[in-house]
Amino acid sequence: MKKNLRKILALTLAALLLFAFVAACADNDDPPPAATPAPPPPDAPPPATDPEPQPPPPRPEGVVSDHEFTLEFWSMPTHANEEATLEWLNPILDQFYVAYPGATVNFTLVPWTDAATNLTLALSTGHAPPDVHYTFPEQVWEFASAGWIVPIDEWFPDKDDFLGLDDCSWAGNFYMAPILYSVSTWIYNTNILDQIGWDVNNLPETMDEFEAYLRQAKDNGVYGAWMNLGNMYVLNGVGPFWWSTGVDYIMPNDDIMIDDPVFANVLSRIASWIDDDLMPREAIATLNATPHMIDGEAGATFLHASFLNLEEYQQTFTDWVIGPAIRYNASATPTGLGIACGFVMTKYCEEPDAAAYLIRLMTDYDAQISFNEVVGFMPARKSVPNIFGDRRGFEELTALYASLPQSFGGAWNYKTGVALMSLLAEEQKIYLGEVTLDAGIAAIRRLLEDTVRDN
């Protein structure tokens, strides 16, 4: 949902600071979008719940139409390079051309750094727009609310096979067929849990429980957690604390929520954990705390699921367990951090049946497997089993994601993405004690007001 080059550069800078998370949605040198949101704003009607599952539509047998037409398909990099992307895509196009032999699909690879600007310009003006493009939920909501993309429900009677339908929907309609999903959550060193006497089957679920865990760890001579507080709040574990109460810095309607007491409570509490030496001061500047968790310097950290594919977590260090999403208090709703990417159809498409068929081919059972086996994320179809075989953690993450009412917190506004790195800097000043909590909150308020006004 980034609307101009300045915005995407802000997110690019942020993404460059994400250790290996540069591969989220793509194993490539271009940065991914900011971690994506899941729930639509409160005034958007939710999609129907627990509908009767429907079978997928039958594949066309032979030629559907031989008339000549062109589909413009844009995608950000999803693999290590364009050659690898085409290695996945070309067999799908071969199937597509059997049904539509007169068609031509023009594939355009758009760098992440240019994608938001180019897409917004093309879709808002209608100048050389794509018919189909690869995207993520925050763009889905922006583009759907603007009328630039169209619902695809009629071509996906089996849409309930997808995980995270809220991520892909707007105002009760299905817009994005997802090809991948991933989550970030807490991961614990079981050796540390044993050392401090904490029950592995009763991991913290609220901030109070988490603080009790930190204190018990400290009493036993170790840090209970090492957060990535040098990273954006969407990736350092802080965001889910307030998302669980249904708020974010900027709500979808542009309301600024920094004066909600939950923000002062969360920020001051994290600062107190550092002041009380329940968490190392070095955490304030840490981008990737996983080495500290692996080495036993701390018992837990906030981790992106794609790391679990690494040999480091599958063979070298296996004494870990996935923990639940930690919510603000017992009355809050657990929220996790999710990434979803998929394909949408724009309003400019003159061949919707053909475009929908292409999207189906790119998100069917086999395509989900061949795509994610390479990029290292989880397939977005429930019918696809754990493709990572005996790799630990992915079944648990699938269950965690599916059980959360929301895969990303209570709200999201693309303008928050513009300010991510500046917000991080202001948060760090509070943690460091360089400013009082009130002064820090006031600085964040000014920053958010400027961001909403200027964007």
C-alpha positions in Angstrom: 0.0 0.0 0.0 2.9 2.3 -0.7 1.9 5.1 -3.0 5.1 6.9 -4.1 8.8 6.4 -4.4 9.6 8.1 -1.1 7.4 5.6 0.7 8.8 2.5 -1.0 12.4 3.8 -0.3 11.5 4.0 3.4 10.3 0.4 3.4 13.3 -0.6 1.3 15.7 0.8 3.9 13.8 -1.0 6.5 13.9 -4.2 4.7 17.6 -4.0 4.1 18.0 -4.1 7.9 16.3 -7.4 8.1 19.0 -10.1 8.4 17.8 -13.0 6.3 14.2 -11.7 6.1 15.2 -10.1 2.8 13.9 -13.4 1.4 10.4 -13.0 2.6 8.2 -13.8 -0.4 11.4 -14.1 -2.4 14.8 -15.6 -2.2 16.4 -12.7 -4.1 18.4 -9.6 -3.7 15.5 -7.2 -3.8 13.8 -6.4 -0.5 10.3 -7.6 0.2 7.4 -5.5 1.2 6.8 -4.7 4.8 5.3 -7.6 6.7 1.7 -7.7 5.6 -1.5 -7.3 7.5 -4.5 -9.6 7.7 -7.7 -8.1 9.0 -9.8 -5.6 7.0 -10.9 -2.5 8.9 -13.8 -2.8 11.3 -16.4 -1.3 8.8 -15.6 -3.9 6.1 -18.1 -6.9 6.3 -16.2 -10.1 7.2 -16.3 -13.0 4.8 -18.7 -15.8 5.6 -17.5 -18.2 8.2 -17.5 -22.0 8.0 -19.1 -22.3 4.5 -19.6 -25.7 3.0 -16.4 -26.7 1.2 -16.7 -26.8 -2.5 -14.7 -28.8 -5.0 -12.4 -27.1 -7.4 -13.8 -26.4 -10.9 -12.8 -29.0 -13.5 -9.8 -28.3 -15.7 -10.8 -27.4 -19.3 -10.3 -30.3 -21.7 -8.8 -29.1 -24.9 -9.3 -25.6 -26.3 -11.5 -23.2 -24.5 -10.9 -20.4 -27.0 -8.5 -19.9 -29.8 -9.0 -16.2 -30.4 -6.0 -14.1 -30.1 -5.5 -11.9 -27.0 -2.7 -10.8 -24.7 -2.5 -10.9 -20.9 -0.1 -8.6 -19.1 1.3 -10.4 -16.0 3.4 -8.4 -13.6 5.3 -9.9 -10.7 7.8 -8.9 -8.2 10.8 -11.3 -7.9 9.7 -14.5 -6.2 12.8 -16.6 -6.7 16.6 -16.1 -6.8 16.5 -14.6 -10.3 14.2 -14.3 -13.3 15.5 -17.6 -14.8 14.4 -19.5 -11.6 11.0 -17.7 -11.7 10.4 -18.8 -15.3 11.5 -22.3 -14.5 8.4 -22.4 -12.2 6.1 -20.4 -14.4 6.8 -21.8 -17.9 5.2 -25.3 -17.2 2.1 -23.4 -16.0 2.0 -21.3 -19.1 2.3 -24.5 -21.2 -0.9 -25.7 -19.5 -2.6 -22.3 -20.0 -1.8 -22.3 -23.7 -3.5 -25.7 -24.2 -6.8 -24.0 -23.2 -6.0 -20.7 -24.9 -3.7 -21.3 -27.8 -4.3 -17.9 -29.3 -3.2 -16.1 -26.1 0.1 -14.4 -25.3 1.1 -13.9 -21.7 3.6 -11.0 -21.4 5.5 -11.6 -18.2 7.1 -8.5 -16.6 9.4 -8.7 -13.6 9.1 -5.6 -11.5 11.8 -5.0 -8.8 10.4 -4.7 -5.3 11.8 -1.2 -5.0 9.7 0.0 -8.0 6.6 -2.2 -7.6 4.4 0.0 -5.4 5.1 3.1 -7.5 4.6 1.4 -10.9 1.5 -0.5 -9.9 -0.2 2.5 -8.3 0.6 4.7 -11.3 -0.6 2.1 -13.8 -3.7 1.1 -12.0 -4.8 4.7 -11.0 -4.3 6.1 -14.5 -5.1 3.0 -16.7 -1.9 3.6 -18.6 -0.5 0.2 -19.7 -1.8 -1.6 -16.6 -1.3 -5.3 -15.9 -4.2 -7.7 -16.2 -2.8 -10.0 -13.4 -0.3 -9.1 -10.8 1.5 -10.6 -7.8 0.8 -8.8 -4.5 0.2 -8.9 -0.8 -2.7 -8.0 1.5 -1.9 -4.4 2.2 -2.0 -3.7 -1.5 -5.1 -5.8 -1.9 -7.0 -3.6 0.5 -5.8 -0.4 -1.0 -6.4 -1.5 -4.6 -9.7 -3.1 -3.9 -11.0 -0.1 -2.0 -10.0 2.1 -5.0 -11.8 -0.3 -7.4 -8.6 -1.1 -9.3 -8.8 -4.9 -8.8 -11.9 -7.1 -9.0 -13.3 -10.0 -6.9 -12.5 -13.5 -8.1 -15.0 -15.4 -6.0 -16.9 -16.9 -9.0 -13.8 -18.6 -10.3 -12.8 -20.0 -6.9 -15.7 -22.0 -5.4 -13.0 -23.9 -3.4 -11.6 -20.7 -1.9 -12.1 -22.1 1.6 -9.1 -24.4 0.9 -6.9 -21.3 1.3 -5.5 -20.3 4.6 -5.9 -16.7 5.7 -9.0 -15.8 3.7 -9.2 -12.5 5.6 -5.7 -11.6 4.3 -7.1 -12.0 0.7 -10.5 -10.4 1.1 -12.0 -7.0 1.1 -15.6 -6.1 2.1 -16.6 -9.7 2.1 -15.2 -10.5 -1.4 -12.3 -12.7 -2.3 -9.6 -10.7 -4.3 -6.3 -12.5 -3.9 -5.5 -16.2 -4.5 -2.5 -16.8 -2.3 0.5 -18.9 -3.3 2.5 -18.7 0.0 2.2 -17.8 3.6 4.6 -17.6 6.5 4.5 -16.4 10.1 6.8 -15.0 12.7 6.4 -16.1 16.3 8.4 -16.8 19.5 10.9 -19.7 19.6 12.3 -21.0 22.8 15.5 -22.8 23.7 14.4 -26.0 25.5 17.7 -26.3 27.3 17.1 -22.9 28.9 13.6 -23.8 29.8 14.9 -26.9 31.6 17.6 -24.9 33.3 15.2 -22.4 34.8 12.5 -24.9 35.5 9.8 -23.6 33.2 7.2 -26.0 31.8 7.6 -26.3 28.0 3.9 -27.1 27.8 3.0 -23.8 29.6 4.8 -21.1 27.6 3.8 -17.5 28.1 0.6 -16.3 26.4 0.3 -12.8 28.0 2.7 -10.0 28.8 2.3 -10.7 32.5 3.2 -14.3 32.0 6.1 -13.3 29.8 7.5 -11.0 32.5 7.1 -13.8 35.0 9.1 -16.0 32.7 11.8 -13.3 32.3 12.1 -12.9 36.1 12.3 -16.7 36.6 15.1 -16.9 34.0 17.0 -14.0 35.6 16.7 -15.6 39.0 18.4 -18.6 37.4 21.2 -16.6 35.9 20.1 -16.3 32.3 18.1 -13.9 30.1 14.7 -15.3 29.3 14.5 -13.5 26.0 16.5 -11.4 23.6 14.2 -9.3 21.4 15.2 -7.8 18.0 14.6 -4.2 19.2 16.9 -2.8 16.5 14.4 -4.1 14.0 11.0 -2.7 12.9 8.2 -3.2 15.4 6.5 -5.5 12.9 9.4 -7.9 13.2 10.8 -7.5 16.7 7.9 -9.0 18.6 6.5 -5.7 20.0 3.7 -5.1 17.5 1.6 -8.2 18.5 1.4 -6.8 22.0 -0.8 -3.9 21.0 -2.3 -5.5 17.9 -3.9 -8.0 20.3 -6.0 -5.1 21.6 -7.2 -4.1 18.2 -5.0 -1.0 17.6 -2.0 0.1 15.7 -0.2 3.4 15.5 -2.4 4.5 12.6 -5.8 2.9 12.1 -7.2 2.2 8.6 -9.3 5.4 8.8 -6.1 7.5 9.6 -6.9 7.8 13.3 -3.7 8.1 15.3 -3.8 5.8 18.3 -0.6 6.7 20.1 -2.5 8.2 23.1 -4.3 4.9 23.7 -2.8 3.7 27.0 -1.8 0.4 25.5 1.1 2.1 23.7 2.5 3.8 26.8 2.1 0.6 28.8 3.9 -1.6 26.2 6.8 0.8 25.6 7.3 1.5 29.3 7.2 -2.1 30.2 9.8 -3.1 27.6 12.0 -0.2 28.9 11.5 -1.6 32.5 12.6 -5.1 31.3 15.8 -3.5 30.1 16.3 -1.3 33.2 15.7 -4.3 35.5 18.2 -6.4 33.4 15.5 -8.9 32.5 16.6 -8.4 28.9 20.1 -7.3 27.8 20.6 -3.7 26.9 22.2 -4.8 23.7 18.8 -6.0 22.5 17.9 -2.4 21.7 20.3 -2.4 18.7 19.9 -6.1 17.8 18.6 -7.0 14.3 18.8 -10.7 14.7 18.9 -12.3 18.2 18.7 -15.9 17.1 22.4 -16.6 17.6 22.0 -15.5 21.2 19.1 -17.9 21.6 21.0 -20.8 20.0 24.1 -20.1 22.1 22.1 -20.2 25.3 22.6 -16.5 26.2 18.8 -16.1 26.1 15.9 -18.5 26.3 13.7 -17.0 23.5 13.5 -14.7 20.5 11.0 -13.6 17.9 11.7 -15.5 14.7 10.5 -15.6 11.1 9.4 -19.0 10.1 11.5 -19.1 6.9 14.6 -19.5 9.1 13.3 -22.9 10.3 14.2 -24.2 6.8 17.9 -23.6 7.5 20.1 -26.5 8.3 21.0 -24.5 11.5 17.6 -25.2 12.9 17.0 -28.6 11.4 20.3 -30.4 12.1 22.8 -28.2 14.0 20.5 -26.8 16.7 17.4 -28.8 17.4 16.7 -27.9 21.0 13.9 -25.5 20.3 10.1 -25.3 20.5 7.6 -22.8 19.0 5.7 -20.7 21.4 2.3 -19.1 21.2 1.6 -15.5 20.1 1.9 -13.3 23.2 -1.0 -11.0 23.8 -1.3 -7.8 25.8 -3.4 -9.3 28.6 -5.8 -12.2 29.2 -8.8 -10.3 27.7 -6.9 -9.5 24.4 -7.0 -11.6 21.3 -3.9 -13.4 20.2 -2.4 -12.0 17.1 0.6 -13.1 15.1 2.6 -11.7 12.3 1.8 -13.1 8.9 3.1 -12.7 5.3 0.9 -13.7 2.4 1.5 -13.2 -1.3 -0.7 -14.2 -4.2 -2.3 -13.1 -7.5 -5.1 -10.6 -8.3 -7.0 -9.5 -11.4 -7.3 -5.9 -12.3 -10.4 -4.1 -13.5 -8.6 -3.5 -16.9 -8.6 -7.2 -17.8 -10.7 -7.8 -20.9 -10.3 -11.6 -20.6 -11.4 -12.4 -17.1 -12.1 -16.1 -17.6 -8.6 -16.6 -19.1 -7.0 -14.5 -16.4 -8.8 -16.4 -13.7 -7.7 -19.7 -15.2 -4.1 -18.5 -15.2 -4.4 -17.5 -11.5 -6.0 -20.9 -10.7 -3.1 -22.7 -12.4 -0.6 -20.7 -10.5 -2.2 -21.4 -7.1 -3.4 -25.0 -7.6 -2.1 -28.0 -5.6 1.0 -28.8 -7.7 2.0 -25.1 -8.3 1.8 -24.5 -4.5 4.3 -27.3 -3.9 6.7 -26.5 -6.8 6.8 -22.8 -5.8 7.3 -23.2 -2.0 9.8 -26.0 -2.2 12.1 -23.4 -3.8 11.3 -20.3 -1.9 11.0 -22.0 1.5 7.6 -20.9 2.6 4.4 -22.8 3.4 1.8 -23.5 0.7 -1.4 -21.5 1.2 -3.8 -24.3 0.5 -5.0 -26.4 3.4 -5.2 -29.5 1.1 -1.4 -29.4 0.5 0.4 -31.3 3.3 3.6 -30.3 5.0 5.9 -30.2 2.0 9.0 -30.0 4.1 8.7 -33.6 5.2 10.5 -34.2 8.5 11.6 -30.6 9.0 10.6 -29.5 12.4 8.2 -26.7 13.3 6.1 -26.3 10.1 3.2 -28.3 11.3 3.1 -26.3 14.5 3.3 -23.0 12.6 0.5 -24.1 10.3 -1.6 -24.9 13.3 -0.6 -21.6 15.0 -1.5 -19.5 11.9 -4.8 -21.3 11.3 -5.8 -20.9 15.0 -5.2 -17.2 15.2 -8.2 -15.0 14.5 -5.9 -12.6 12.7 -2.6 -13.3 11.1 -1.5 -9.7 11.5 -2.6 -7.4 14.3 -5.7 -5.4 14.9 -5.1 -2.8 12.2 -2.8 -1.7 9.5 -2.5 1.5 7.5 0.1 1.8 4.7 1.1 5.1 6.2 2.5 3.2 9.2 4.8 1.5 6.7 6.1 4.8 5.6 7.2 5.7 9.1 8.5 2.3 10.3 12.2 3.2 10.6 11.4 6.6 12.2 9.1 5.0 14.7 11.8 2.5 15.5 14.2 5.3 16.3 11.8 7.0 18.6 11.0 3.7 20.4 14.7 3.1 20.9 15.1 6.5 22.6 12.5 5.4 25.1 14.2 2.1 25.7 17.6 3.7 26.1 16.2 6.3 28.6 17.3 9.1 26.4 13.9 10.7 26.6 11.1 10.3 29.1 8.1 8.2 28.2 5.9 11.3 27.8 8.5 13.0 25.6 8.8 9.9 23.5 5.1 9.5 23.1 4.9 13.2 22.1 7.6 12.7 19.5 5.9 9.7 18.1 2.6 11.6 17.9 4.3 14.4 15.9 5.8 11.8 13.6 2.5 10.1 13.0 0.7 13.4 12.4 3.3 14.5 9.9 3.1 11.1 8.2 -0.7 11.2 7.9 -0.7 14.8 6.7 2.1 14.2 4.1 0.8 11.0 2.7 
